[in-house]
Amino acid sequence: MEIKRSYLWSWVGQRISAIIIAVVLPIHIIAIPFSDKKISFSFVSERLSHAEWLIIDILLLSACIYHGLNGIYSISIDFNPSKKIAKGLLFFFWVFGIILSIYGILVLWRFIR
């Protein structure tokens, strides 16, 4: 059985992004209730002014985008599309993922004073 390199790296990336999400998401969710503050623009801005929170949020954003779009691509490949359609889908998901990542980082950046 021959496994194509692109599918192997896709599989590895899916597992790595799942581990990142499993580790970072609880940190992201649990940190707010223990802060004794209401969620507001100033609270989020204050939190994101610390580099470690900004890195955690960007890492979580990137991992979720990759994991989600790679999962959708993997499901679409299970339907055995032609090579041309598969390459088109791959290109679309990469471009869409990059656009989503840039937009998400710009939104996070707006919270920084």
C-alpha positions as CSV (number, residue, x, y, z in Angstrom):
1,M,0.0,0.0,0.0
2,E,1.5,3.3,-1.1
3,I,0.7,6.4,0.8
4,K,1.2,9.7,-1.0
5,R,3.4,12.2,0.9
6,S,0.7,14.9,0.6
7,Y,-1.8,12.8,2.4
8,L,0.7,11.7,5.1
9,W,1.6,15.4,5.9
10,S,-2.1,16.2,5.9
11,W,-2.7,13.4,8.4
12,V,0.2,14.5,10.6
13,G,-0.9,18.1,10.4
14,Q,-4.4,17.1,11.5
15,R,-3.1,15.3,14.5
16,I,-0.7,18.1,15.5
17,S,-3.5,20.7,15.2
18,A,-5.8,18.5,17.3
19,I,-3.2,18.3,20.0
20,I,-2.7,22.1,19.9
21,I,-6.4,22.6,20.2
22,A,-6.8,20.1,23.0
23,V,-4.1,21.8,25.0
24,V,-4.7,25.5,24.2
25,L,-8.5,25.6,24.2
26,P,-9.0,24.7,27.9
27,I,-6.4,27.4,28.7
28,H,-8.4,29.9,26.6
29,I,-11.7,28.9,28.1
30,I,-10.8,28.4,31.8
31,A,-8.7,31.6,32.2
32,I,-11.7,34.0,31.9
33,P,-13.9,32.6,34.7
34,F,-11.0,32.7,37.1
35,S,-10.3,36.4,36.4
36,D,-13.3,37.8,38.4
37,K,-14.0,40.3,35.6
38,K,-16.8,40.7,33.2
39,I,-15.9,40.1,29.5
40,S,-15.6,43.5,27.8
41,F,-13.6,45.2,25.2
42,S,-11.2,46.7,27.8
43,F,-10.8,43.3,29.5
44,V,-10.0,41.5,26.2
45,S,-7.7,44.4,25.2
46,E,-5.9,44.2,28.5
47,R,-5.5,40.4,28.3
48,L,-4.2,40.6,24.7
49,S,-1.7,43.3,25.6
50,H,0.3,40.5,27.2
51,A,2.4,38.6,24.5
52,E,1.7,35.2,25.9
53,W,-2.1,35.6,25.5
54,L,-1.7,37.0,22.0
55,I,0.5,34.0,21.1
56,I,-2.0,31.6,22.6
57,D,-4.9,33.1,20.7
58,I,-3.1,33.3,17.4
59,L,-1.9,29.7,17.9
60,L,-5.5,28.6,18.7
61,L,-6.9,30.5,15.7
62,S,-4.4,29.0,13.3
63,A,-4.8,25.5,14.6
64,C,-8.6,25.7,14.4
65,I,-8.6,27.1,10.9
66,Y,-6.1,24.4,9.7
67,H,-7.9,21.6,11.5
68,G,-11.3,22.6,10.2
69,L,-10.4,23.3,6.6
70,N,-8.1,20.2,6.4
71,G,-11.0,18.1,7.7
72,I,-13.4,19.4,5.1
73,Y,-10.8,18.8,2.4
74,S,-10.2,15.2,3.6
75,I,-13.9,14.5,3.6
76,S,-14.2,15.9,0.0
77,I,-11.3,13.7,-1.1
78,D,-13.2,10.6,0.2
79,F,-15.7,11.2,-2.6
80,N,-12.8,10.5,-5.2
81,P,-13.0,13.7,-7.3
82,S,-10.9,14.0,-10.4
83,K,-7.3,15.2,-9.9
84,K,-8.2,18.6,-11.3
85,I,-11.0,19.1,-8.9
86,A,-8.9,17.8,-5.9
87,K,-6.1,20.3,-6.8
88,G,-8.7,23.1,-7.2
89,L,-10.2,22.3,-3.8
90,L,-6.8,22.2,-2.2
91,F,-5.9,25.5,-3.7
92,F,-9.2,27.0,-2.6
93,F,-8.9,25.8,1.0
94,W,-5.3,27.0,1.3
95,V,-6.1,30.5,0.0
96,F,-9.3,30.6,2.1
97,G,-7.3,29.5,5.2
98,I,-4.7,32.2,4.7
99,I,-7.3,34.9,4.2
100,L,-9.1,33.7,7.4
101,S,-5.9,33.6,9.3
102,I,-4.9,37.1,8.2
103,Y,-8.4,38.5,9.0
104,G,-8.4,36.8,12.4
105,I,-5.0,38.1,13.3
106,L,-6.0,41.6,12.3
107,V,-9.1,41.3,14.5
108,L,-7.0,40.2,17.5
109,W,-4.5,43.0,16.7
110,R,-7.4,45.6,17.0
111,F,-7.7,44.7,20.7
112,I,-4.2,45.7,21.4
113,R,-3.9,49.3,22.6
